[in-house]
Amino acid sequence: MRLGATEIIIIALVVLLLFGGKKIPELMRGIGKGVKSFKDGMNGIEEPDSNNAKKTDAPKNDE
């Protein structure tokens, strides 16, 4: 089964209606980062997470 030009245009219009013009670039950027992360993980390359670098292992004293 192949998608023709008409089907692709209809799908693009539906996506535009659902997400709006401002959200589509953010959505594509997120998908791109996810694909890159997946490929890096498949190749065994792991980047240090910036969130983990900021965390401390010391327990917090709430008393």
Order of alpha helices (4+ residues) and beta strands (2+ residues): alpha-alpha-alpha
